[in-house]
Amino acid sequence: MLAYPTSSTRKLPQSELEWQLITDYLREKGYSHQDLKELPKEQAHRLMTGACRYASLKLAEIEARAKFRQKIHFGD
């Protein structure tokens, strides 16, 4: 069974954005979180692995852009 974020973990600053990025990835592939429960475990795991990698890379990109903008605006 897939682990979904609990109400306490979704309160973390990046967790809502991460959840949305995962949702967007799944939607792009033609699936929803609910669909994953109906898929074979291995297929659902592959999709979630891809979704988590995608979300992680996007979050890193967002963080890098924010640091770059801060450096431009406020210097070192």
Beta strands, then each sheet from edge to edge (+ up, - down):
end
